[in-house]
Amino acid sequence: MKEIEERPESDPQGQSILEMVLRSGGKPVAVSMAMDALMAGIDTTSNSTAIALYYLSTNEDAQQKVFEEVSKIVPNKTDHLPENYLNSIPYLKACIKESQR
């Protein structure tokens, strides 16, 4: 925010939303908007996760396939996910996409 406040005002089309809000509404409005955006993201993520878990819980075959797929890339409960793990879980990704449909 300090960077934006110290920068000279530029063309409105080149400004980020945060920059426009800071310049027009001030810090309280910008903080409120940032908090709303974070909470909306958390809310959406938790709902999407809950729905995907619900559908997996009602389909034992899919649940088993996901378990086997994840167990291949994380064999021990204490292991961390590898960096490129998204390439190794196509079935889980498909399940999540299907649950959002």
C-alpha positions as MATLAB code, in Angstrom:
seq = 'MKEIEERPESDPQGQSILEMVLRSGGKPVAVSMAMDALMAGIDTTSNSTAIALYYLSTNEDAQQKVFEEVSKIVPNKTDHLPENYLNSIPYLKACIKESQR';
ca = [
       0.000    0.000    0.000;
       2.906    2.336    0.722;
       4.249    1.673   -2.760;
       0.920    2.567   -4.343;
       0.507    5.691   -2.212;
       4.018    6.907   -3.095;
       3.641    6.232   -6.810;
       2.300    9.091   -8.957;
      -1.286    8.615  -10.086;
      -1.351    6.863  -13.435;
      -3.929    6.249  -16.125;
      -7.007    4.615  -14.494;
      -6.954    1.820  -17.068;
      -3.444    0.838  -15.962;
      -4.319    0.743  -12.260;
      -5.142   -2.361  -10.283;
      -8.439   -2.549   -8.402;
      -6.557   -2.145   -5.125;
      -4.852    0.987   -6.418;
      -8.139    2.528   -7.560;
      -9.826    1.761   -4.236;
      -6.893    3.115   -2.222;
      -6.885    6.341   -4.175;
     -10.647    6.876   -4.073;
     -11.862    5.274   -0.833;
      -8.764    5.168    1.306;
      -7.203    2.459    3.420;
     -10.339    1.352    5.361;
     -12.252    0.608    2.172;
      -9.264   -1.223    0.622;
      -8.774   -3.357    3.730;
     -12.481   -4.181    3.812;
     -12.460   -5.200    0.144;
      -9.357   -7.357    0.620;
     -10.951   -9.108    3.602;
     -14.145   -9.723    1.629;
     -12.160  -11.204   -1.262;
     -10.222  -13.512    1.073;
     -13.360  -14.659    2.847;
     -15.166  -15.265   -0.431;
     -12.258  -17.404   -1.618;
     -12.221  -19.381    1.618;
     -15.983  -19.841    1.523;
     -15.926  -21.057   -2.086;
     -13.030  -23.428   -1.448;
     -14.625  -24.960    1.633;
     -17.961  -25.457   -0.143;
     -16.302  -27.028   -3.184;
     -14.245  -29.338   -0.975;
     -17.272  -30.359    1.082;
     -19.292  -31.180   -2.037;
     -16.436  -33.209   -3.577;
     -15.971  -35.127   -0.315;
     -19.700  -35.774   -0.085;
     -19.848  -37.251   -3.589;
     -16.751  -39.344   -2.959;
     -18.285  -40.625    0.271;
     -21.376  -41.812   -1.617;
     -19.374  -43.666   -4.274;
     -17.092  -46.342   -2.816;
     -15.507  -47.260   -6.169;
     -14.494  -43.664   -6.861;
     -13.316  -43.280   -3.269;
     -11.086  -46.348   -3.636;
      -9.621  -45.114   -6.940;
      -8.806  -41.738   -5.396;
      -7.264  -43.426   -2.364;
      -5.040  -45.609   -4.570;
      -4.063  -42.651   -6.750;
      -3.091  -40.482   -3.775;
      -1.357  -43.392   -2.011;
       0.988  -43.774   -4.994;
       2.311  -40.217   -4.670;
       2.169  -40.039   -0.847;
       2.875  -43.564    0.432;
       3.315  -42.511    4.085;
       1.049  -40.224    6.087;
       4.037  -38.119    7.133;
       5.313  -37.544    3.579;
       4.791  -34.227    1.818;
       3.203  -33.825   -1.590;
       5.760  -33.655   -4.393;
       5.947  -30.358   -6.288;
       4.377  -31.703   -9.468;
       1.699  -33.786   -7.749;
      -1.145  -32.313   -9.822;
       0.140  -34.267  -12.830;
      -0.142  -37.489  -10.821;
      -3.794  -37.279   -9.765;
      -5.920  -37.107  -12.935;
      -8.796  -39.118  -11.446;
      -9.062  -36.897   -8.367;
      -8.959  -33.796  -10.567;
     -11.759  -35.277  -12.678;
     -13.799  -36.026   -9.539;
     -13.428  -32.448   -8.332;
     -14.396  -31.043  -11.741;
     -17.392  -33.363  -11.908;
     -18.561  -32.370   -8.432;
     -18.456  -28.706   -9.490;
     -20.522  -29.409  -12.554;
];
